[in-house]
Amino acid sequence: MDKPIVTQAMINAYDEYTHLTLDRRGFMEKLTKLAGSAGAAAAIAPLLAANKASAEIVAADDSRLETKDVTYPGKGGEMKGYLVRPKGAGGKLGAVIIIHENRGLNPHIRDVARRMALEGFITLAPDFLSPLGGTPEDEDKARDMFTKLDAEQTVANAEASLTYLSKLDGSNGKVGAIGFCWGGGVINRFATKSPELKAGVAYYGAQPAAADVPDIKAALLLHYAGLDERINAGIPAYREALEKDKKTFEIFVYDGANHAFNNDTSAARYDKKAADLAWSRTVAFLKKYLA
């Protein structure tokens, strides 16, 4: 059987479903029309979605790392998270919060936390669905739970994660954060609220209100996908506000890449060239500001 052809229209329909409508039936009906048949749509849908089975680049039991699930005080309750340290690190290390997409703390984000720890940081991937009981196995249920989160509580829990990391043994007290998709939007809002955040990296994240930009203290690295019209519509106003207030920031737009281009578990949207370049820039940026 020939490999199904995934078009940009199909990718756009999936983005609309996962970020706006959350209506799977409507999405499958639209995908069926685009694909030409229900059978073709059924074959294409898994290529658009994330595949948990392919979520591991750095093994969970990698001998170079110490990993554990942790709990710590959050805003109005306990936060759950996944903490990773490089073994045998000499001296104190900078620390990085990894903020997940709108699927919660899943195997892919745990893997990203391990990847970043191998770059020489203490990393913490919080479960921002902790106030609602934590990330469920069902991604559709997880996406629906995000609509029930309180935005102010989410930012407060990001700050609680920063406080927890900054006080850990082996931490140099300097904390940065990376966020993807939903998490990228959290990075942008978090940066407007936290005087302690040293560096923020937002992958295809929704921008904050221009009126809040003067409160940003962190250096920012902003990655965008060239084909991500929905999110990219907010770039000009954000850039203008950052420039006006003379903030420290860099913006990169990756031509030909789709929203979620960093997520290597999504076959249709992953862009290795863009992901590798953005990652190398991210690591260099964090080493600069968290040393």
C-alpha positions as CSV (number, residue, x, y, z in Angstrom):
1,M,0.0,0.0,0.0
2,D,1.3,3.5,-0.9
3,K,2.2,5.8,1.9
4,P,-0.7,8.2,2.5
5,I,-0.2,11.8,1.3
6,V,-0.5,14.4,4.0
7,T,-1.4,17.9,2.6
8,Q,-1.0,21.3,4.2
9,A,-4.8,21.5,4.4
10,M,-4.9,18.4,6.5
11,I,-2.2,19.7,8.8
12,N,-4.2,23.0,9.2
13,A,-7.4,21.0,9.9
14,Y,-5.5,19.1,12.7
15,D,-4.2,22.3,14.2
16,E,-7.7,23.8,14.2
17,Y,-9.0,20.6,15.9
18,T,-6.3,20.4,18.6
19,H,-6.2,24.1,19.4
20,L,-9.5,25.6,18.7
21,T,-12.5,23.3,18.2
22,L,-11.5,20.2,20.2
23,D,-14.2,18.5,18.1
24,R,-12.7,15.1,16.9
25,R,-15.8,14.1,15.0
26,G,-15.8,17.3,13.0
27,F,-12.1,16.9,12.4
28,M,-12.5,13.4,11.0
29,E,-15.3,14.5,8.8
30,K,-13.2,17.3,7.3
31,L,-10.2,14.9,7.0
32,T,-12.3,12.4,5.2
33,K,-13.3,15.0,2.6
34,L,-9.7,16.1,2.2
35,A,-8.4,12.5,1.9
36,G,-11.2,11.3,-0.4
37,S,-12.4,8.4,1.8
38,A,-12.8,7.3,5.4
39,G,-10.2,4.7,5.0
40,A,-7.6,7.2,3.8
41,A,-8.5,9.5,6.6
42,A,-8.1,6.7,9.1
43,A,-4.6,6.1,7.8
44,I,-3.6,9.7,7.8
45,A,-4.9,10.7,11.2
46,P,-2.1,8.8,13.1
47,L,0.5,10.6,11.1
48,L,-0.8,14.0,12.2
49,A,-1.1,13.0,15.9
50,A,1.7,12.3,18.3
51,N,2.9,8.7,18.6
52,K,3.8,7.8,22.2
53,A,5.6,4.7,21.0
54,S,8.2,6.8,19.3
55,A,8.7,9.3,22.1
56,E,12.0,8.2,23.4
57,I,15.4,9.5,22.1
58,V,17.2,9.4,25.4
59,A,16.3,6.2,27.3
60,A,14.5,6.7,30.6
61,D,17.2,4.6,32.3
62,D,20.1,6.4,30.6
63,S,23.1,5.8,32.9
64,R,24.3,9.4,32.5
65,L,21.2,10.7,34.2
66,E,19.4,10.7,37.6
67,T,15.6,10.8,37.1
68,K,12.7,10.8,39.5
69,D,9.1,11.9,39.8
70,V,8.8,14.6,42.4
71,T,6.1,16.7,44.2
72,Y,6.5,20.2,45.5
73,P,4.3,23.1,46.7
74,G,2.2,24.8,44.0
75,K,-0.4,27.5,44.0
76,G,-3.4,26.1,45.9
77,G,-2.1,22.5,46.0
78,E,0.7,20.1,45.2
79,M,2.5,20.1,41.9
80,K,3.8,16.9,40.3
81,G,6.9,16.9,38.1
82,Y,9.7,14.9,36.5
83,L,13.2,15.9,37.7
84,V,16.4,15.1,35.8
85,R,20.0,15.7,36.7
86,P,23.2,14.9,34.9
87,K,25.3,12.4,37.0
88,G,28.6,13.4,38.3
89,A,28.3,17.1,37.4
90,G,31.1,19.2,38.8
91,G,30.0,22.4,40.4
92,K,26.6,24.0,40.5
93,L,24.4,23.9,37.4
94,G,21.8,26.2,35.8
95,A,18.2,24.8,35.9
96,V,15.6,24.7,33.2
97,I,11.8,24.2,33.4
98,I,10.3,22.3,30.5
99,I,6.7,23.3,29.9
100,H,4.6,20.9,27.9
101,E,2.1,21.2,25.0
102,N,-1.6,20.9,25.5
103,R,-1.3,17.2,26.0
104,G,0.3,17.4,29.4
105,L,3.3,15.7,30.9
106,N,3.6,12.9,28.4
107,P,6.6,10.6,27.4
108,H,7.7,13.1,24.7
109,I,8.1,15.9,27.2
110,R,9.9,13.6,29.7
111,D,12.3,12.8,26.9
112,V,12.9,16.5,26.1
113,A,13.7,17.0,29.8
114,R,16.3,14.2,29.6
115,R,17.8,15.7,26.4
116,M,18.2,19.1,28.1
117,A,19.8,17.5,31.2
118,L,22.4,15.9,28.9
119,E,23.3,19.4,27.8
120,G,24.4,20.1,31.4
121,F,21.3,21.5,33.2
122,I,19.1,20.3,36.1
123,T,15.7,20.0,34.4
124,L,12.1,19.9,35.7
125,A,9.1,19.1,33.6
126,P,6.1,20.1,35.7
127,D,2.6,18.6,35.2
128,F,0.5,21.8,34.8
129,L,-2.6,19.6,35.0
130,S,-1.7,18.8,38.6
131,P,-4.6,21.1,39.9
132,L,-7.0,18.9,38.0
133,G,-5.5,15.6,39.1
134,G,-2.7,15.3,36.6
135,T,-2.2,14.3,33.0
136,P,-4.5,11.5,31.9
137,E,-3.5,8.8,29.4
138,D,-6.1,9.9,26.9
139,E,-4.8,13.0,24.9
140,D,-8.3,14.1,24.0
141,K,-9.2,14.3,27.7
142,A,-6.0,16.1,28.4
143,R,-6.7,18.7,25.8
144,D,-10.2,19.3,27.2
145,M,-8.7,19.7,30.7
146,F,-6.6,22.6,29.5
147,T,-9.7,24.7,28.9
148,K,-10.5,24.3,32.6
149,L,-7.2,25.6,33.9
150,D,-7.0,29.0,35.6
151,A,-4.4,31.2,33.7
152,E,-3.2,33.0,36.8
153,Q,-2.8,29.8,38.7
154,T,-0.8,28.3,35.9
155,V,1.6,31.2,35.9
156,A,1.8,31.0,39.7
157,N,2.7,27.3,39.4
158,A,5.4,28.2,36.9
159,E,6.8,30.5,39.5
160,A,6.5,27.8,42.2
161,S,8.5,25.5,39.9
162,L,11.2,28.2,39.5
163,T,11.4,28.6,43.3
164,Y,11.7,24.8,43.7
165,L,14.5,24.5,41.2
166,S,16.4,27.5,42.4
167,K,16.7,26.0,45.9
168,L,17.7,22.5,44.9
169,D,21.1,21.2,46.0
170,G,23.4,21.5,43.0
171,S,21.5,24.4,41.4
172,N,23.3,27.7,40.9
173,G,20.0,29.5,41.5
174,K,19.6,30.7,37.9
175,V,16.5,29.3,36.3
176,G,15.3,29.4,32.6
177,A,12.3,27.9,31.0
178,I,11.4,26.3,27.6
179,G,7.8,25.9,26.5
180,F,6.2,24.3,23.4
181,C,2.9,25.2,21.9
182,W,0.6,25.8,24.9
183,G,3.8,25.9,27.0
184,G,5.3,28.5,24.7
185,G,2.3,30.7,25.5
186,V,2.9,30.1,29.2
187,I,6.6,31.2,28.7
188,N,5.5,34.5,27.3
189,R,3.0,35.2,30.1
190,F,5.4,33.9,32.7
191,A,8.1,36.3,31.5
192,T,5.7,39.2,32.1
193,K,5.1,38.2,35.7
194,S,8.4,36.8,37.0
195,P,11.3,39.0,38.0
196,E,13.4,35.9,38.8
197,L,13.2,34.1,35.4
198,K,16.6,34.6,33.7
199,A,15.8,33.2,30.2
200,G,12.7,32.1,28.4
201,V,12.5,30.0,25.2
202,A,9.1,29.9,23.5
203,Y,8.4,27.5,20.7
204,Y,5.4,28.7,18.6
205,G,3.8,30.2,21.6
206,A,0.9,32.7,21.8
207,Q,2.2,36.2,22.6
208,P,1.3,38.2,25.7
209,A,-0.5,41.5,25.7
210,A,1.7,44.3,24.5
211,A,0.8,46.3,27.6
212,D,2.5,43.6,29.7
213,V,5.8,43.5,27.8
214,P,7.4,46.3,29.9
215,D,7.4,44.0,32.9
216,I,9.6,41.4,31.2
217,K,13.0,40.9,32.8
218,A,14.1,37.7,31.2
219,A,16.1,37.3,28.0
220,L,13.8,35.7,25.4
221,L,14.4,33.4,22.5
222,L,11.3,33.0,20.3
223,H,11.0,30.2,17.7
224,Y,8.2,30.3,15.2
225,A,7.1,28.0,12.3
226,G,6.9,29.6,8.9
227,L,3.6,28.0,8.1
228,D,1.9,28.6,11.5
229,E,-0.3,31.5,10.4
230,R,-2.5,31.3,13.5
231,I,0.3,32.0,15.9
232,N,2.5,34.1,13.6
233,A,-0.2,36.8,13.3
234,G,0.9,38.0,16.7
235,I,4.6,38.4,15.9
236,P,4.7,42.0,14.6
237,A,3.0,43.5,17.6
238,Y,5.1,41.5,20.0
239,R,8.3,42.4,18.2
240,E,7.4,46.1,18.2
241,A,6.6,46.0,22.0
242,L,9.9,44.2,22.8
243,E,11.9,46.7,20.7
244,K,10.1,49.7,22.1
245,D,11.1,48.7,25.7
246,K,14.6,47.6,24.6
247,K,14.1,44.0,25.8
248,T,16.8,41.3,25.2
249,F,15.2,39.0,22.6
250,E,15.8,37.0,19.5
251,I,13.1,35.9,17.0
252,F,13.6,33.1,14.5
253,V,11.0,32.0,11.9
254,Y,11.7,28.6,10.3
255,D,10.5,28.7,6.7
256,G,8.5,25.8,5.6
257,A,8.0,24.4,9.1
258,N,4.7,23.7,10.7
259,H,3.4,24.4,14.2
260,A,4.9,21.7,16.5
261,F,7.9,21.2,14.3
262,N,10.0,20.2,17.3
263,N,7.8,17.2,18.2
264,D,9.5,14.2,16.7
265,T,6.6,11.9,17.7
266,S,4.3,13.6,15.0
267,A,5.4,12.3,11.6
268,A,3.6,14.8,9.5
269,R,4.6,17.9,11.4
270,Y,8.1,17.2,12.6
271,D,10.8,19.1,10.8
272,K,14.2,17.7,11.7
273,K,16.2,20.5,10.1
274,A,14.2,23.2,11.9
275,A,14.1,21.3,15.2
276,D,17.9,20.6,15.2
277,L,18.7,24.3,14.4
278,A,16.2,25.6,17.0
279,W,17.6,23.2,19.6
280,S,21.2,24.2,19.1
281,R,20.2,27.9,19.4
282,T,18.2,27.1,22.5
283,V,21.1,25.3,24.2
284,A,23.6,28.0,23.4
285,F,21.1,30.7,24.7
286,L,20.5,28.9,28.0
287,K,24.2,28.3,28.5
288,K,24.8,32.0,28.0
289,Y,22.2,33.2,30.5
290,L,22.2,30.4,33.1
291,A,25.9,29.9,33.6
